[in-house]
Amino acid sequence: MSGSLPPLALYIHVPWCVRKCPYCDFNSHALGAGQQPPETAYVEALLADLDGDLPLVQGRDIVSVFIGGGTPSLLSAEAYARLFAGLRERLRFADDVEITLEANPGTFEQARFEGYRRVGINRLSMGVQSFNAAQLEALGRIHSGDDAINAMNRARSAGFDNVNLDLMHGLPGQTPALALADIEQALALSPSHLSWYQLTLEPNTEFYSHPPALPDEEHLWDIQDAGHALIESAGFERYEISAYARPGRQARHNLNYWRFGDYLGIGAGAHGKLSSQSGDGHFQIERRWKARQPEAYLRRANDPRGFVAGKQTLPAETLALEFSMNALRLVDGVAIDDWQNHTGQPLSELTAKLHEARDKRLLEPSDTRFQATPQGLLFLNDLLVSIDEA
């Protein structure tokens, strides 16, 4: 069965952080002063959570692991050593598995990089956001620009040769010159991957309730045009709307999402997507999510209901939009065959929805690739609406 199913990844959520940033809508929870995450209990809960999902993925290799949050670098290397020992007892990892840890550039986390590398983590994703002191303060970040520079140097010393830097633009009070200065500093650190995305005001955040003054539309376009050109001139290829990589360094875990691959999700509030296939070739795709609050999640370890807070089998009529929301973020799109291979639906179910988008020149007129035009990437929401309403 596994040969006919999409690749399978593993997402692990660590919900704690030192301070909740005012723009963050992720499932993250600030620790109280002097508090430490309950490492031992959480690692045990993660493995018990995985045990509940294992029957759904027997015989399938894990192609990538992503540890997100929150701030996963709040957990010690010893905690990850125990976690990965348990994971490898239960799962079969691909020989070239990519294992990414999101890390805060603060000095406390930097001291742990050597230990993370020893337990098998081979990629870091550092949430820098900006190197500018005023912008970092506006974003509620607890590190400085120097901390970020030192973190990159420390990561290299620890043996990490695959590091992503997260940068944001369109920040409060940010001019095009300041945005480009952030990019130039990031490029000077020679990361293998750069995520560069615009600040958006998401519901249920402090910024949404009390919006800061952001650059106007004209400045945002100037920032985007100049920023894209600067990053690509440094030898990075833009392969997704907000992701750039050196050759061969695309984020494999994220590529699996965008190609509509499968993923297990363990941890407080983690989401997963899993496909199954019956003997007659019929596909079923299920999304499932885990208890969100850390305390409630930990209690589920002793709850006969297990860790799953909810699940949904995707109706066939929603698959075109679900598939498109991911695949069309990729600059090169995906092979048209991925539709049938990853959904089990005949190609005619997708192509029937594409005529309007092609007529509007939002979608490339190709029989082999499902790919947005440059205009379609700029107006992705319009492209998705045309597919959804067709």
N, C-alpha and C positions, 0 to 999 in steps of 0.2 A: 504493500500500500504506500509506503513512504516515498517510493520513486515517482509516484504520480502527484504528490502533494507539493505545495510551495516549500521553500526553505524555512527552517524553524530557528528563531532567535529566542533569547531569554532577556527579559527586562526585570531589574530588581530595584525597588523603590525604598529609599531611606528618607523618612519624612521630616527629620529634625534639621534645624538651622540655628545659628546664633541669634540672628535678627531677621524678621520678615521684611523683605524689601517692599517699598510702596507700590511697585509696578507688578509684583509677582502674583499670578493666579494659580500657581501650582499647589499641590497638596503638601505644603511645608508648614512646620509648626516650630516657633521659636522656643528654645530651651530657657528656663528660668536662670537667673544669675547663679553661677557656680554649679549648675546641673550638668550631668553627663548623660548621653544616651544609654538606655539599658541594653548594652551590647549583647550580653549572654542570652537574655530572654529573647531579644529580637532575632538573633541568628537561629536559635531553636525554633522560633515561630516561622521564619522564612523556610526552613527545611520542612517543617510540618505542612506549611502551605503548599510547597512543591509536591509533597507526597500526595496531596489531594488531586493534583492535576496530572500526575504521572501516567495514570491509565489512558489518558487522552493522547499521549505522544510516544508511546512505546515504539522503539526501533528507529526513531528519527534522530539524526545528528543535530547538535546545536552549532550553528555557524557563527554566532556572535553573541556577546553578553554586554549589556549596558547597565551600569549602576548609576541611577539618577536620583534626584531629590528636589527639595531639601539640599543638604550638604553632605554627600556620602563620605567626604574626607574627614568628617567628625568621628567616624568609626576607626578603630585602630587596625594596624596590619594584622595583629593577632586575631581580631574578630574575623577579618576576611580570610585568614588562613583556615580557621574553623569552618567558615561558610563554604569555601571552595573545596575543602576536603569532603564535605557532605554533598556538594553538588556533583563532584566527580564520581562519588559512589552511586549516584542515582541517574546521571545523564551521561551520554556519550558526546564528548566535544570533538568537533572537527580538528584535524591536525593543525590547521592554520587559523584556529578560532581567534577572532578579535575580541578582546576584553577591555572595555572602556570604563573608566571611573571619572565621574564629574568631581572636580576639585575646586575649592576656594583658594585663591592665591595668598591667603593670610599666612603669617609665619608659623602658626601652630600646625597647620596642615602640611606645610612644606617639610617639616621635620619627619613626616611619615612617608615621604615618597619612596625612599629606599626600601622600606618594608613592603609597600604595595607592589613594587616591581618584583620582589622576591617571591610573592605568593602567586605570580602569574599574570597580574594585570599588565597589559602591554600597550595601553593607550590612555592618555589623559585628555580630558576636556576641561579647560580652565575658564571659569566665568569671570573674565576681566571687565567687560562692558565698556570701560573707558580707562585711559591713563591720566585724565585730567582731574585734578583735585576737586574743583568746583562741581564737575559733573558727577563724580563718584559720591560726593556728599549729597547732591540732589537725588541720586538714585538710592540712597540709604546703604551704600556698600561699606563694608567694614575694613577694606584693604586700601592701600595707597597704590599709586602708579609704580613706585619703587618696589612695593611688595610683589606686584605682578612680574616685573622684570626679574627680580630675584627668584621668584617661583619657577620661571622658565629656565633659568640657569641651574636651579636645584634639580629640576626634572631631568635635565640632560645629564647632570652628574650622577643621578640615580639610575641611568641606563635607558631612559625613555627617548626613543627617536621618533615617536609618532604622537604629536601633541596638537590638539585643536585649541585655538583661542576664540572665545565668544566675544564679539564686539557689538555694541548697539549704536545706532545713529538716530537723528531726530530727537536729541535729548533736550531737556530744558535749557534754554539759553545757548544752544549750540549753533555756531556758524559753520558754513562750509569749510572754512580754514581749520577750525577746531576738529571737525569730523575727519578731515584728511590727515591732520596731525596724529590722531589716534591710529589710523591705518598705517601711517609711516612708521610709528613706533612698533606696532605689531609686526610689520614686515621685517623690521630690523632685528627682531628676535628669531626669525627664520622658523616659524611653525610649519608643520606639514599640512595643516588644514586651518581654514579660517571660516567661521560662521559670522556673517555680518548682516544684521537685520534691524529693521526700524522699530523703535519703541512704539507700542500700541497701548491704548488705555483699555484694559480688560475689566469687565464687570467683577464686582466683589474684590476690588483692590482699593487701596487708599488713593491712588492717582485717579481712579475712576470717580470716586466720591468728591475729591478735591483736585481737579485737573490743574497741572502746572502749565505755564506758558510754553508752548512748543513752537518750533520753527514753522513758518507758513508754507503753503504748498509749493511756492516757487523755489524757496530755499531747499525743501526736501528733494525736489527734482534735481536741483544743482548738485546736492550732496550725493544722490544716487548715481548720476551720470559720471561725476568725477571720481567717485569711490570705486565704481566698477572698473573704470579705465585704469586706475592706479593699481588695483589688486591684480588685474590680468597682466599689466605690464611687468609685474614682478614674477611672472611665470606660473601663476595660479590659474587653473581652469574652473570657470563657473559651471557646475554640473547640476545645481538645484537653485531655486529662486534666491536663497540666501546662503548658499554653501559653495566654498571654493577650496580646491585641493591641488597640491602638487601631483604630478603624474603618479598614478597607482596608489594614492593616499586618500581616495574617497572613503567616507565613513560607511563601512559595510553594513553596520547595524541599521543606520538610517536608510541606506539604499534598500534594505529588505522591507522596511516600512513602505517606502515609496513605490516599490514594485509589487505591493500587496501581498507580501510574504506573511507567514505566520509568526506569532511570538507568544510565549508564555509570559505572564505578568505575575510576579510575587512581591509581597510587601504591602504596606498600608496604602490603600487607594490605587494600587497598580491595576492596569487594564491589560487584557490579553485578547488575541484573535487566533482562533484555532479552526482548522479545516479538517473534515473527515470525509471519507469516501466509502460508499457501500459497494457491494459486489457488482452491482449493475452500472457502476461508474457515477452514480448520483452524488453530488457534492452537498455538504452542509457546512456553513460557516457560522461560527458562534463567537460572539464577543462576551467576555466575562470580566467582572471587576470585583475587587476585594474590599473589605471593610476599610473605611477611609481614615477615621480617627485613630491615632497610634494606640491609645489606651484600649479602644474597642477591638482593634486588630489583635493586640496581645491577648486579650480575654478570649478571642476565638480559638486560641490554641487548646483550650479545655472545653470547647463548645461542640456538641455533636453536629451542628450545622456546618462546621468547617469555616473557612475564611471567605468563601464566595458571598458577596453581598448582593449580586444580581447577575443575570446573564440573558442574552438575547440571540436567537437565531435570526440571521439576516434574511429578510424576504428577498426573493429573486428580483423584484422590481426596484429594490434600492441598490443593487450591486453596481450598476453603471455609474451612479454618482459616487459611491464609496470607492470604487476603483479609480475613477477620474480624479477625485480629490487628492489622491496620493500620486498616481502616475504622472499627472500633468504638471506637477511641481518640478519634475526633472527636465532640464534643458533639452536633452535628447529624447525625452519620453521613454517608452518601453516598446519592446517587440510586440506587435499586434497579437502574436500567439500567446502572450502572457495572459490575455483576457480569458481565453478558454482554459489554459493550464492552471490558472489561479482561482477561477470561479466555477469551473465546470459548466459554464453556460455557453451555448453556441455563439459563434461570432456575430450572427445575424441580430442577436439581442443587443449588441453594442452598436453595430454599424447603423442600425435603424435610427439611432439617436444623434448621429454625427453630421447629418446633412446641413442643418442650419448653422452649426459652428463652422463648417467648411465654407459655406456660402458667405459668412461674415469674415472669412480669412483669419479666424482665431485658431484653426486647427489645420495642420499640414495635410495636403491631399495625397497621402501615402497609403499604399496597400500593405506595407510591411511594418510600419511604425505608427504608434499612437502618440502623437507629439504636438504640443502647442506651437504655434508660430511665435516669433518674437513679440508680436502684438498680443497674442493670446497669453503670454507670460505676464505682460504688463497689466492685462485686464482679466486675470484668472477667474475672478468671481463671475464676471459676465459669461465667460466660457463655460463655467460649471452650471450656471443657471440655464444656459441654452441646452446643455445635455440633460439636465434634470427635468426640464419642462417638455422635452421632445416626446 
